[in-house]
């Protein structure tokens, strides 16, 4: 895992928190929640290959 993915996740977290605060201040709590959900989904799609690799390593370690 490279450091690049960590910086990308941090950037998305900062961006989503700023967008969420702006939307909450303007009275759009529903859209703020959707923006947070979209950020979580985006990060999960980025982490999916690493999670698959982890499970594959555990599977080969225990020879299941």
C-alpha positions in Angstrom: 0.0 0.0 0.0 1.4 3.3 -1.0 1.3 6.6 0.9 -0.6 8.1 -2.0 -3.8 6.3 -1.1 -3.6 7.6 2.4 -3.3 11.2 1.1 -6.2 10.6 -1.3 -8.4 9.4 1.6 -7.5 12.3 3.8 -8.2 14.8 0.9 -11.7 13.2 0.4 -12.3 13.4 4.1 -11.4 17.1 4.3 -13.4 17.9 1.2 -16.5 16.0 2.3 -16.4 17.6 5.8 -16.2 21.1 4.3 -19.0 20.4 1.8 -21.1 18.9 4.7 -20.6 22.0 6.9 -21.5 24.3 4.0 -24.7 22.3 3.2 -25.7 22.1 6.9 -25.3 25.9 7.3 -27.5 26.5 4.3 -30.2 24.1 5.7 -29.7 21.2 3.4 -29.0 18.4 5.9 -30.3 15.7 3.5 -27.8 16.7 0.8 -25.0 16.8 3.4 -25.8 13.3 4.4 -25.8 12.2 0.8 -22.4 13.9 0.3 -21.0 12.0 3.3 -22.4 8.7 2.0 -20.9 9.4 -1.5 -17.5 10.0 0.1 -17.6 6.8 2.1 -18.6 4.8 -1.1 -15.8 6.4 -3.0 -13.2 5.5 -0.4 -14.5 2.0 -0.2 -14.1 1.5 -3.9 -10.5 2.7 -3.6 -9.9 0.3 -0.8 -11.6 -2.7 -2.3 -8.5 -4.2 -4.0 -6.5 -3.9 -0.8 -9.3 -5.6 1.2 -9.4 -8.4 -1.5 -5.6 -8.8 -1.2 -5.9 -9.0 2.6 -8.5 -11.8 2.4 -6.5 -13.6 -0.2 -3.4 -13.5 1.9 -5.3 -14.8 5.0 -6.8 -17.5 2.9 -3.4 -18.7 1.6 -1.9 -18.4 5.1 -4.4 -20.8 6.6 -4.8 -22.8 3.4 -8.5 -22.6 3.3 
